[in-house]
Amino acid sequence: MPDLAPSPEPAPPMPAPDIAASLIEELEPAPAPAAAPPVAVTTTGRPASGPALPAALLDAARRIADTHRAEYGTPITATHLGARMGVALPVATAALAQL
């Protein structure tokens, strides 16, 4: 019969860590922060779509928009206005908002 090595003794059971209490603490909602004071809102008379544009740029945009409406019977889009004026879309959008 072959020599059998004695089996090691099982380790004593380890006590379960007390995670239930820490989980409950994590799940409890934190106290609500104090309410922030209301913010005053003022209007400047300008549309919120962008900065005021130079008068010459607005005049050109108005002429192009009027010509487009006369030719097609519909208002010009910011994309078309930007392409016709050679300006970026945000500038064309701001120009349409100010017309």
C-alpha positions in Angstrom: 0.0 0.0 0.0 1.4 3.4 -0.9 2.3 5.9 1.7 -0.5 8.4 2.0 0.3 11.8 3.4 -1.9 12.9 6.2 -4.5 15.3 5.1 -4.0 18.8 6.4 -6.5 19.9 9.0 -9.1 22.3 7.7 -8.7 25.9 8.8 -11.0 27.1 11.5 -14.0 29.0 10.0 -13.3 32.8 9.7 -16.0 35.1 11.2 -18.0 36.9 8.4 -17.0 40.5 8.2 -19.6 43.0 9.4 -20.5 44.4 6.0 -24.2 44.7 6.6 -23.7 47.8 8.7 -21.4 49.5 6.2 -23.8 48.7 3.3 -26.7 50.3 5.2 -24.6 53.4 5.9 -23.8 53.7 2.1 -27.4 53.2 1.1 -28.8 55.9 3.4 -29.4 59.1 1.6 -27.1 62.0 2.4 -28.7 65.0 4.0 -29.9 67.5 1.4 -27.7 70.6 0.9 -29.1 74.0 1.8 -31.1 75.6 -1.0 -29.3 78.0 -3.1 -30.6 81.6 -3.2 -32.6 82.4 -6.3 -30.7 83.9 -9.3 -31.8 87.2 -10.7 -32.4 87.1 -14.5 -32.1 90.2 -16.5 -32.8 90.7 -20.2 -30.5 92.8 -22.4 -32.9 93.3 -25.3 -30.7 91.1 -27.5 -31.6 87.6 -28.6 -30.0 84.8 -26.6 -28.7 83.2 -29.8 -25.4 85.1 -29.9 -23.6 88.4 -29.8 -24.8 91.5 -31.6 -23.4 91.6 -35.1 -22.1 94.6 -37.0 -24.7 96.6 -38.9 -23.1 96.0 -42.2 -23.3 92.2 -41.7 -26.9 92.5 -40.7 -27.7 94.6 -43.7 -26.2 92.1 -46.1 -28.0 89.2 -44.3 -31.3 91.2 -44.6 -30.8 91.8 -48.4 -30.0 88.1 -49.0 -32.9 86.9 -46.9 -35.3 89.3 -48.7 -34.0 88.2 -52.1 -34.4 84.5 -51.1 -38.0 85.1 -49.9 -38.9 87.0 -53.1 -37.4 84.2 -55.3 -38.7 81.1 -53.5 -41.5 82.4 -51.3 -40.0 80.8 -48.1 -37.6 82.2 -45.5 -34.0 81.4 -45.9 -32.3 78.9 -43.6 -29.3 79.6 -41.5 -27.3 77.1 -43.6 -28.2 78.8 -46.9 -27.6 82.2 -45.4 -24.2 81.2 -44.1 -23.3 79.7 -47.5 -24.4 82.8 -49.4 -22.6 85.2 -47.0 -19.5 83.0 -46.6 -19.8 83.0 -42.8 -19.9 80.2 -40.2 -23.2 78.7 -39.2 -23.3 80.2 -35.7 -22.8 83.7 -37.3 -25.6 83.0 -39.8 -27.9 81.7 -37.1 -27.2 84.9 -35.0 -27.9 87.1 -38.0 -31.3 85.3 -38.7 -32.2 85.7 -35.0 -31.5 89.5 -35.1 -33.4 90.1 -38.4 
